[in-house]
Amino acid sequence: MNADFISHDDARWRQFLKNTKHDCYHLPEYAEIAAADEDALPTAFYAEDGQAACLIPLLVRPIPAALNAPADWFD
């Protein structure tokens, strides 16, 4: 099995959508718009094993300082 976090412009994202039923919330453009609104990075978890694949869109954003996250958490 291969698994990775991919960017919204990774070709695997579009290829996955070409071969799978999906709705607008899976589109990289939707992730971009949502990320801009929330000061986040549009990302997806992507995994494949043979002919099986999984794509889970995510928004990566910093943990608020009030939660005492390490300052270099995302570096």
C-alpha positions, 0 to 999 in steps of 0.5 A: 500500500502507498499512502501520502498527503497530497497537494490540491494540484497533485495529478493523482487527485484529478485522476482519482476523481476521473475514476470515481463517483464524487460530489463537489466537496471532493474537488480540489477547487472546493478545497482551495476555496474552503482553505482560503476562507479558513487560512488553511492549506488544501490537502488530501490523504491519498492511498492506493493498493493495487486497483483500490484507492482512497482520497480524503480531502482535508484542510490543514491549519495551525492549532490555536496558541491557546491550545499550547501547540509547539511553535514549530508544529508545522515547520 
